[in-house]
Amino acid sequence: MPRSTSPAPARTQPPAGWGRPAEAPAAVVRRAGTAAPEAGVDVIALGRRVRHLRKAAGLTLDDLGAAVGAAASQLSLIENGKREPKLSLLQQLAGALGVGVDALLGAEPPSRRAALEIELERYQRSPLYENLNLPKIRVSSRLPLDVLESQLGLLRELERKMNEQVATPEEARRANGELRKMMRERGNYFPEYEAEAQKVLAQVGYTSGPLSQHTISDIATHLGFTLYHVGDLPHSTRSVTDLKNRRIYLTHNQRSDHDPRSVLLQALGHYVLGHETPRSYGDFLAQRVATNYFAAALLLPEKATVEFLQRAKAAKEISVEDLRDSFAVSYETAAHRFTNLATQHLGLTTHFQKTHQSGIIYKAYENDGVNFPMDHTGAIEGQPSCKAWTSRAVFDVPDKFSSYSQYTDTVTGTFWCTARTERSASGEFSLSIGVPYQHVKWFRGRETTARAVSRCPDPDCCRRPPMELSDHWAGYAWPSARAHSHLLAAMPPGAFPGVDETEVYSFLEAHSGA
């Protein structure tokens, strides 16, 4: 029989906001397959408009530079879409070219030729092209029109064929890429979830300190739910919420790699945030991000956590371990929470990785320009991390008790990262937090002498075997690969991917009379 932690409330209808079609919460991203407008200025299109108007006016780069007080080299970078001009320079360019600022920022390319150049430039800056490892064509007025059209035709056809091969797993990866883009644009900070978490904490009289199991039970009771701990929870679930009887079922034997407090708080998060049954994989992923964020905002409340981090920054002693210990959460939860607050409250850009011992990235976030590997859909998960990165080097460090810090020189700059390894039911993982070199002065561990060089995505960095090994073994090795079946299988069907709905409904039916 299930054990209740509080008297069962009267049977009620499902709460408002659950079980009826409605829009997802404000922060939920658009569904996969719909295009998102680019944030900020489209520098490629802007550059082509400036070039078109300059040539139409019969001006050289030197002429235009003299008119606006800028170097010709600077204007060349702008015209090639490699630099975004400041507003003041943009206004001067518009004046010198005899147009309004809106004309420079307009949506339509100035000519068919310019539209083709913009399209090719965008292709060459995309993950699709990067993964081909091909040299880039210099897009200029000297490029023959037939060559431009031929190159675009090849790239369009390649993209079409790759999209034809997109099965359900790739659709999920696209949705995940869209979600990550939205998180990056917001600095991974969601004030609406912070406000809901703060409201709930105030309603149960929370003041300070780690969130206890007793306080979490009070939150569930306040929201009208009874908690039941059972031994027969469906194997595909971590919790099951019965909206008819306002019950939340949890397992007696929670796996060690899932904090039971987080599991319960995530289940309550669906209710507090008014989630509907997901209508796409994009909805499902966005809801998962929302409930994870909500749970973390309860376990590490914004005001107390920001004050803690600001004190650490002032002392130049920011440490994920200290954050973990102060709020009695896992290292992974503390690292995620740091990414929520670092940009908004500390002015720090950052990145996070959860990497399996095999080198495959399982989770990732960045808004600091680090060059994570990605496929043509923009997905990072499932890609191999560079062997020179901290997230890989930490597996070879003998001292598993302390965190490992390292500087890594990459093609996009130097980054400092700190990492730990943790073992779970799925194997050993590294959890790493990193920042660009200019931010390292605020962190404990900056004095490390460990340093590595990464040339990825250059395949000679770590993906292609060294020449001497290839010469000796190429054609003489036939490994039997360990199949990652989860990467090959189609996305599980149903509103809640990976969950056996028949099993869940049978479970609820069996327990509804308890």
C-alpha positions in Angstrom: 0.0 0.0 0.0 1.2 3.5 -0.7 2.3 5.7 2.2 0.8 9.2 2.3 2.7 12.1 3.9 -0.5 14.1 4.5 -4.2 13.6 4.5 -5.6 13.1 1.0 -7.6 16.1 -0.2 -11.1 15.8 -1.7 -11.3 14.6 -5.3 -11.3 17.6 -7.6 -11.3 18.5 -11.3 -7.9 19.0 -13.0 -6.5 22.5 -12.2 -7.0 25.3 -14.6 -4.2 25.3 -17.2 -3.8 21.5 -17.3 -5.4 19.2 -19.8 -6.8 21.7 -22.2 -5.2 23.2 -25.4 -3.5 26.5 -24.8 -0.4 28.3 -25.5 2.8 27.2 -23.7 4.4 29.6 -21.1 5.9 32.7 -22.4 9.5 31.4 -22.3 8.7 28.2 -24.3 10.4 28.3 -27.6 8.8 28.0 -31.0 8.3 24.5 -32.4 10.9 22.8 -34.4 10.7 23.5 -38.1 9.7 27.2 -37.8 12.3 29.8 -38.4 13.4 32.2 -35.7 14.3 35.8 -36.6 18.0 36.5 -36.0 18.7 38.5 -32.9 20.2 42.0 -33.5 21.4 43.3 -36.8 21.8 40.9 -39.8 25.4 41.9 -40.5 25.7 40.0 -43.8 22.6 41.7 -45.3 23.7 45.1 -43.9 27.1 44.8 -45.5 25.7 43.9 -48.9 23.4 46.9 -48.8 26.2 49.3 -47.8 28.4 47.9 -50.7 25.5 48.2 -53.2 24.7 51.8 -52.2 28.4 52.8 -52.2 29.0 51.5 -55.7 25.7 53.0 -56.9 27.0 56.3 -55.7 30.3 55.8 -57.4 32.3 55.9 -54.2 35.4 53.9 -53.2 36.0 52.6 -49.8 38.5 55.4 -49.2 35.9 57.9 -50.3 33.2 56.6 -48.0 35.7 56.3 -45.2 36.7 59.9 -45.5 33.0 60.9 -45.5 32.2 59.1 -42.2 35.6 59.3 -40.5 36.4 55.6 -40.6 39.2 53.5 -42.1 38.6 51.8 -45.4 39.7 48.5 -43.7 36.9 48.9 -41.1 34.3 49.6 -43.8 35.5 46.5 -45.7 34.9 44.3 -42.6 31.4 45.8 -42.4 30.7 45.2 -46.1 31.8 41.6 -45.8 29.5 41.0 -42.8 32.3 40.5 -40.3 31.7 43.5 -38.1 28.5 45.2 -36.8 28.8 49.0 -36.9 28.0 51.1 -33.9 24.7 53.1 -34.1 26.6 56.3 -34.6 28.6 54.9 -37.6 25.4 53.4 -39.0 23.8 56.8 -38.9 26.8 58.4 -40.6 26.9 55.7 -43.3 23.2 56.3 -44.0 23.8 60.1 -44.3 26.8 59.7 -46.6 24.9 57.3 -48.9 21.8 59.5 -49.0 19.4 57.0 -47.4 17.7 56.5 -44.0 19.0 54.0 -41.4 15.9 51.9 -42.1 17.0 51.4 -45.7 20.3 49.9 -44.4 18.5 47.6 -42.1 15.7 46.7 -44.5 14.6 43.1 -45.0 14.9 43.0 -48.8 18.4 42.6 -50.4 19.1 45.5 -52.8 19.5 43.2 -55.9 19.2 39.5 -56.9 23.0 39.3 -57.0 23.2 40.6 -53.4 20.5 38.1 -52.3 22.6 35.3 -53.8 25.8 36.6 -52.1 24.0 36.8 -48.8 22.6 33.3 -49.1 26.1 31.8 -49.9 27.7 33.7 -47.1 25.1 32.4 -44.6 25.7 28.8 -45.9 29.5 29.2 -45.4 29.0 30.3 -41.8 26.6 27.4 -41.0 27.4 24.1 -39.2 26.4 22.3 -42.4 29.3 23.9 -44.3 31.7 23.7 -41.3 31.2 20.0 -41.1 32.1 19.6 -44.8 35.6 20.8 -43.9 35.8 22.7 -47.3 37.7 25.9 -48.0 35.5 29.0 -48.1 34.9 30.9 -51.3 35.6 34.6 -51.1 32.2 36.2 -51.9 32.9 39.4 -53.8 31.7 41.2 -56.9 34.5 39.4 -58.8 32.9 36.0 -58.3 31.3 35.1 -61.6 27.5 34.8 -61.4 27.4 31.3 -62.8 29.9 30.1 -60.2 27.8 31.8 -57.4 24.6 30.1 -58.7 26.3 26.7 -59.1 27.8 26.8 -55.6 24.4 27.7 -54.2 22.7 25.0 -56.2 25.0 22.4 -54.8 24.6 23.6 -51.2 20.8 23.7 -51.5 20.7 20.2 -52.9 22.9 18.9 -50.2 20.8 20.6 -47.5 17.6 19.1 -49.2 19.1 15.6 -49.1 20.1 15.9 -45.5 16.7 17.2 -44.6 15.1 14.3 -46.5 17.1 12.0 -44.2 15.8 13.7 -41.1 13.9 11.1 -39.1 12.3 11.7 -35.8 15.6 11.7 -33.8 16.9 14.6 -36.0 13.6 16.5 -35.5 14.2 16.2 -31.8 17.8 17.5 -32.3 16.5 20.5 -34.3 14.0 21.3 -31.5 16.9 21.1 -29.0 19.0 23.4 -31.1 16.2 26.0 -31.3 15.8 25.7 -27.5 19.5 26.3 -26.9 19.4 29.3 -29.2 16.7 30.9 -27.1 18.5 30.1 -23.9 21.6 31.7 -25.2 19.8 34.8 -26.3 18.3 35.2 -22.8 21.6 34.4 -21.0 19.8 31.3 -19.6 17.9 33.6 -17.3 14.1 33.4 -16.9 12.6 36.0 -14.6 9.1 34.5 -14.9 10.3 31.2 -13.4 12.3 33.1 -10.7 9.1 35.0 -9.7 7.0 31.8 -9.5 9.6 30.1 -7.3 9.9 33.1 -5.0 6.1 33.3 -4.7 5.9 29.6 -3.7 8.8 30.0 -1.1 7.1 33.0 0.4 3.8 31.2 0.7 5.3 28.4 2.9 7.3 30.8 5.0 10.8 29.9 3.7 13.5 32.3 5.0 17.0 30.9 4.4 19.2 27.9 4.3 19.1 24.7 2.2 15.6 23.6 1.2 14.6 20.7 3.5 12.5 17.7 2.7 10.0 19.0 5.3 9.7 22.4 3.5 9.2 20.7 0.1 6.4 18.6 1.6 4.8 21.8 2.9 5.0 23.2 -0.7 3.2 20.1 -2.1 0.5 20.4 0.6 0.1 24.1 0.0 -0.4 23.4 -3.7 -3.1 20.8 -2.8 -1.1 17.6 -3.6 -0.6 14.5 -1.5 2.7 12.6 -1.8 2.7 8.9 -2.2 5.9 6.8 -2.1 5.5 3.5 -3.9 7.5 0.5 -5.0 5.9 -0.1 -8.4 6.4 3.2 -10.2 6.4 2.6 -13.9 10.0 2.0 -15.0 9.9 4.7 -17.6 9.1 7.5 -15.1 10.6 9.3 -12.2 7.3 10.5 -10.9 3.6 10.3 -11.9 1.0 13.0 -11.1 -2.6 12.0 -10.7 -4.6 15.2 -11.5 -7.9 13.6 -10.7 -7.0 12.9 -7.1 -4.2 15.5 -6.7 -1.6 12.9 -5.9 2.1 12.7 -6.8 3.6 9.3 -6.8 7.4 8.9 -6.2 9.5 5.8 -5.8 10.8 4.4 -2.6 14.2 3.7 -4.1 15.2 6.9 -5.9 18.3 6.4 -8.1 21.4 8.1 -6.7 21.9 10.2 -9.8 18.5 12.0 -9.4 18.0 14.2 -6.3 14.6 13.1 -5.0 13.9 16.7 -4.0 14.4 17.9 -7.6 12.2 15.1 -8.9 9.3 16.2 -6.7 9.9 19.9 -7.4 9.9 19.3 -11.1 6.6 17.5 -10.9 5.1 20.5 -9.0 6.7 22.8 -11.5 4.4 21.5 -14.3 1.4 22.5 -12.1 2.7 25.9 -11.0 3.8 26.9 -14.5 0.5 25.8 -16.1 1.8 23.3 -18.6 -0.4 21.6 -21.1 0.1 18.2 -22.6 3.0 18.7 -25.0 1.9 19.0 -28.6 5.4 18.5 -30.1 8.9 17.4 -29.1 9.8 21.1 -28.9 7.0 21.6 -26.3 8.3 18.6 -24.4 11.8 19.9 -24.2 10.8 23.4 -23.3 8.7 22.2 -20.5 11.5 20.0 -19.2 13.8 23.1 -19.2 11.2 25.1 -17.4 10.6 22.6 -14.7 14.3 22.0 -14.2 14.8 25.7 -13.9 11.9 26.1 -11.5 13.2 23.3 -9.2 16.7 24.9 -9.2 15.2 28.3 -8.4 13.6 26.7 -5.3 16.7 24.8 -4.2 18.9 27.8 -4.7 16.7 30.9 -4.4 17.7 33.8 -6.5 18.2 36.5 -3.9 20.3 34.3 -1.5 22.2 32.7 -4.4 23.1 36.0 -6.0 24.2 37.5 -2.7 26.4 34.4 -2.2 27.9 34.7 -5.7 28.4 38.4 -5.5 30.4 38.0 -2.2 32.5 35.3 -3.9 33.1 37.5 -6.9 34.2 40.4 -4.7 36.7 38.1 -3.0 37.7 36.6 -6.4 36.8 33.2 -5.1 33.8 32.0 -7.2 33.6 28.3 -6.8 30.9 25.8 -7.9 31.9 23.5 -5.1 31.1 26.3 -2.5 27.8 26.9 -4.1 27.0 23.2 -4.0 27.9 22.9 -0.4 26.2 26.1 0.8 22.8 25.0 -0.6 23.2 21.2 -0.2 22.6 20.4 -3.8 24.5 18.3 -6.4 27.4 19.7 -8.3 25.4 19.5 -11.5 22.5 21.5 -10.0 24.9 24.1 -8.7 26.7 24.4 -12.1 23.3 24.7 -13.9 22.2 27.4 -11.5 25.4 29.3 -11.9 24.7 29.5 -15.7 21.2 30.9 -14.8 22.6 33.8 -12.8 26.1 34.5 -14.0 25.3 36.7 -17.0 22.3 38.5 -15.5 23.7 39.3 -12.1 27.5 39.0 -12.4 28.1 40.2 -15.9 29.9 36.9 -16.8 29.5 34.9 -19.9 30.0 31.2 -19.5 29.6 27.6 -20.8 28.6 24.3 -19.3 29.2 20.7 -20.4 28.2 17.3 -19.2 30.4 14.8 -21.0 30.4 11.0 -20.8 33.6 9.2 -20.3 33.4 8.1 -23.9 33.8 11.7 -24.9 30.2 12.3 -26.1 28.5 15.5 -24.9 25.2 14.8 -23.2 24.3 18.3 -22.1 25.7 21.7 -23.1 25.1 25.5 -22.8 27.1 28.5 -23.9 26.8 32.2 -24.4 30.6 33.0 -24.3 31.6 32.0 -27.9 33.2 28.7 -27.1 33.3 26.5 -30.2 31.2 23.5 -29.2 31.0 20.8 -31.9 27.7 20.6 -33.6 26.0 18.8 -36.5 24.2 20.4 -39.4 21.0 20.8 -37.4 22.9 22.8 -34.7 22.7 20.0 -32.2 25.6 19.7 -29.7 24.4 16.7 -27.7 25.8 13.4 -29.2 28.9 15.1 -30.6 32.4 14.2 -29.4 34.1 16.8 -27.3 37.7 17.8 -28.2 40.2 15.5 -26.4 42.2 18.6 -25.3 39.3 20.2 -23.4 39.0 20.2 -19.7 35.9 18.1 -19.9 38.0 15.2 -21.4 41.3 15.8 -19.6 39.6 15.6 -16.1 39.0 11.8 -16.6 42.8 11.2 -16.5 43.4 13.2 -13.4 44.4 10.9 -10.4 42.9 13.2 -7.8 39.1 12.6 -8.1 38.3 14.5 -4.8 39.3 17.9 -6.0 38.1 19.8 -9.0 40.5 20.1 -12.0 41.1 23.5 -13.7 42.7 24.1 -17.1 43.3 26.8 -19.6 42.6 25.8 -23.2 43.6 27.8 -26.3 41.0 27.3 -28.9 40.3 28.8 -32.4 37.8 31.2 -30.8 40.0 32.3 -27.9 41.4 31.1 -24.6 39.0 29.7 -22.0 39.4 28.6 -18.4 37.4 25.7 -17.2 36.9 23.8 -14.0 35.5 20.2 -13.9 34.7 17.3 -11.7 33.8 13.7 -12.5 30.7 11.9 -11.1 29.6 8.4 -11.5 26.0 7.5 -12.2 23.9 4.5 -13.4 24.9 5.5 -17.0 28.6 5.6 -16.3 31.1 8.2 -15.4 30.5 11.8 -16.5 32.5 15.1 -16.3 30.7 18.3 -15.3 32.5 21.4 -16.4 32.0 25.2 -16.1 34.1 27.5 -18.2 34.5 31.2 -18.9 36.6 33.3 -21.4 40.0 34.3 -20.2 39.0 37.9 -19.4 36.6 36.5 -16.7 39.0 34.1 -15.0 40.2 36.6 -12.4 37.0 36.1 -10.4 37.4 32.3 -9.9 39.2 30.1 -7.5 41.5 27.8 -9.5 42.7 30.5 -11.8 46.3 29.9 -10.7 46.4 26.5 -12.4 49.4 25.9 -14.7 47.6 23.2 -16.7 47.2 24.3 -20.3 46.2 22.7 -23.6 45.7 23.7 -27.2 42.6 22.7 -29.2 42.5 23.2 -33.0 39.0 21.6 -33.4 37.1 21.6 -35.7 40.3 20.9 -37.6 40.1 17.1 -37.9 43.9 16.9 -37.4 43.4 18.1 -33.9 42.0 14.9 -32.4 39.6 13.2 -34.7 42.1 12.0 -37.4 44.7 9.5 -36.3 48.4 10.6 -36.4 50.1 9.8 -39.7 52.5 7.3 -38.1 49.7 5.3 -36.6 47.7 5.4 -39.9 50.7 4.3 -41.9 51.1 1.3 -39.5 47.5 0.2 -39.0 45.3 1.5 -41.8 43.7 -1.5 -43.4 44.7 -3.9 -40.6 42.2 -2.9 -37.9 38.5 -4.0 -37.8 36.9 -2.9 -34.5 33.5 -4.0 -33.5 31.7 -0.8 -32.5 29.6 -0.5 -29.5 26.2 0.6 -30.9 24.6 3.6 -29.3 21.1 2.3 -29.9 19.5 5.4 -28.4 21.1 7.5 -31.2 19.7 5.2 -33.9 16.2 4.6 -32.6 13.2 6.7 -33.6 12.0 9.2 -31.0 9.5 7.3 -28.8 5.9 8.0 -29.6 3.3 9.6 -27.4 2.7 13.0 -25.8 5.5 12.3 -23.3 8.4 10.8 -25.2 10.0 7.7 -23.7 7.0 7.0 -21.4 4.8 4.0 -21.8 1.3 5.5 -21.4 -0.4 2.2 -21.1 1.9 1.4 -18.2 1.2 4.8 -16.6 -2.6 4.5 -17.0 -2.6 1.0 -15.6 -0.6 2.2 -12.6 -3.0 5.0 -11.9 -6.0 2.8 -12.2 -4.5 0.3 -9.8 -3.8 3.1 -7.2 -6.8 5.3 -7.7 -8.8 3.4 -5.1 -6.0 3.4 -2.5 
